[in-house]
Amino acid sequence: MKKDTFVFLVSLILLIIGVVHIVRLIIGWQVQIAGIMVPMWIYGVEAVVFICLSFVGFRLTKKGE
């Protein structure tokens, strides 16, 4: 697998994860880990981080062309 293909696939996966976190935030899905409810604001932070990382990866694949 070429480096550009790998970076593109990882970026796509990160984008999907970011979108899922946004959907979780909108719908209000709660996560409970070891009996502790995870606060909803964490989903927003995670979504921003994952989407930013995916866009950086997509930009890297564009520069590689």
Short mmCIF file of the C-alpha atoms (twelve columns), coordinates in Angstrom:
data_MODEL
# 
_entry.id   MODEL 
# 
loop_
_atom_site.group_PDB 
_atom_site.id 
_atom_site.type_symbol 
_atom_site.label_atom_id 
_atom_site.label_alt_id 
_atom_site.label_comp_id 
_atom_site.label_asym_id 
_atom_site.label_seq_id 
_atom_site.Cartn_x 
_atom_site.Cartn_y 
_atom_site.Cartn_z 
_atom_site.pdbx_PDB_model_num 
ATOM 1  C CA . MET A 1  0.000   0.000  0.000  1 
ATOM 2  C CA . LYS A 2  1.326   3.411  -0.942 1 
ATOM 3  C CA . LYS A 3  1.803   6.120  1.651  1 
ATOM 4  C CA . ASP A 4  -0.798  8.407  0.026  1 
ATOM 5  C CA . THR A 5  -3.387  5.617  -0.013 1 
ATOM 6  C CA . PHE A 6  -2.756  4.855  3.648  1 
ATOM 7  C CA . VAL A 7  -3.029  8.522  4.679  1 
ATOM 8  C CA . PHE A 8  -6.243  8.885  2.651  1 
ATOM 9  C CA . LEU A 9  -7.835  5.819  4.302  1 
ATOM 10 C CA . VAL A 10 -6.848  6.946  7.794  1 
ATOM 11 C CA . SER A 11 -8.229  10.418 7.064  1 
ATOM 12 C CA . LEU A 12 -11.491 8.906  5.854  1 
ATOM 13 C CA . ILE A 13 -11.796 6.779  8.998  1 
ATOM 14 C CA . LEU A 14 -11.110 9.807  11.213 1 
ATOM 15 C CA . LEU A 15 -13.757 11.802 9.338  1 
ATOM 16 C CA . ILE A 16 -16.321 9.036  9.843  1 
ATOM 17 C CA . ILE A 17 -15.520 8.874  13.561 1 
ATOM 18 C CA . GLY A 18 -15.874 12.670 13.830 1 
ATOM 19 C CA . VAL A 19 -19.253 12.620 12.083 1 
ATOM 20 C CA . VAL A 20 -20.455 9.803  14.362 1 
ATOM 21 C CA . HIS A 21 -19.516 11.925 17.387 1 
ATOM 22 C CA . ILE A 22 -21.516 14.843 15.990 1 
ATOM 23 C CA . VAL A 23 -24.505 12.532 15.456 1 
ATOM 24 C CA . ARG A 24 -24.124 11.259 19.024 1 
ATOM 25 C CA . LEU A 25 -24.129 14.858 20.232 1 
ATOM 26 C CA . ILE A 26 -27.253 15.772 18.241 1 
ATOM 27 C CA . ILE A 27 -29.222 12.644 19.103 1 
ATOM 28 C CA . GLY A 28 -28.035 12.615 22.708 1 
ATOM 29 C CA . TRP A 29 -26.612 9.097  22.941 1 
ATOM 30 C CA . GLN A 30 -25.041 8.634  26.347 1 
ATOM 31 C CA . VAL A 31 -22.044 6.434  27.104 1 
ATOM 32 C CA . GLN A 32 -21.500 4.841  30.461 1 
ATOM 33 C CA . ILE A 33 -18.043 3.490  31.326 1 
ATOM 34 C CA . ALA A 34 -17.650 1.545  34.564 1 
ATOM 35 C CA . GLY A 35 -20.837 3.104  35.909 1 
ATOM 36 C CA . ILE A 36 -19.779 6.678  35.146 1 
ATOM 37 C CA . MET A 37 -21.667 8.730  32.541 1 
ATOM 38 C CA . VAL A 38 -19.368 10.444 30.031 1 
ATOM 39 C CA . PRO A 39 -20.240 14.170 29.718 1 
ATOM 40 C CA . MET A 40 -21.723 15.274 26.382 1 
ATOM 41 C CA . TRP A 41 -19.203 18.101 25.863 1 
ATOM 42 C CA . ILE A 42 -16.457 15.512 25.443 1 
ATOM 43 C CA . TYR A 43 -18.149 14.338 22.233 1 
ATOM 44 C CA . GLY A 44 -17.878 17.847 20.827 1 
ATOM 45 C CA . VAL A 45 -14.173 18.052 21.636 1 
ATOM 46 C CA . GLU A 46 -13.577 14.619 20.136 1 
ATOM 47 C CA . ALA A 47 -15.523 15.523 16.994 1 
ATOM 48 C CA . VAL A 48 -13.456 18.683 16.448 1 
ATOM 49 C CA . VAL A 49 -10.179 16.818 16.995 1 
ATOM 50 C CA . PHE A 50 -11.063 13.920 14.682 1 
ATOM 51 C CA . ILE A 51 -12.381 16.176 11.904 1 
ATOM 52 C CA . CYS A 52 -9.336  18.470 12.102 1 
ATOM 53 C CA . LEU A 53 -6.996  15.486 11.911 1 
ATOM 54 C CA . SER A 54 -8.881  14.112 8.926  1 
ATOM 55 C CA . PHE A 55 -8.631  17.424 7.038  1 
ATOM 56 C CA . VAL A 56 -4.896  17.590 7.745  1 
ATOM 57 C CA . GLY A 57 -4.580  14.079 6.329  1 
ATOM 58 C CA . PHE A 58 -6.598  14.959 3.233  1 
ATOM 59 C CA . ARG A 59 -4.371  17.991 2.666  1 
ATOM 60 C CA . LEU A 60 -1.297  15.774 2.939  1 
ATOM 61 C CA . THR A 61 -2.640  13.458 0.249  1 
ATOM 62 C CA . LYS A 62 -3.286  16.463 -2.034 1 
ATOM 63 C CA . LYS A 63 0.315   17.674 -1.555 1 
ATOM 64 C CA . GLY A 64 1.617   14.205 -2.381 1 
ATOM 65 C CA . GLU A 65 0.136   14.269 -5.889 1 
# 
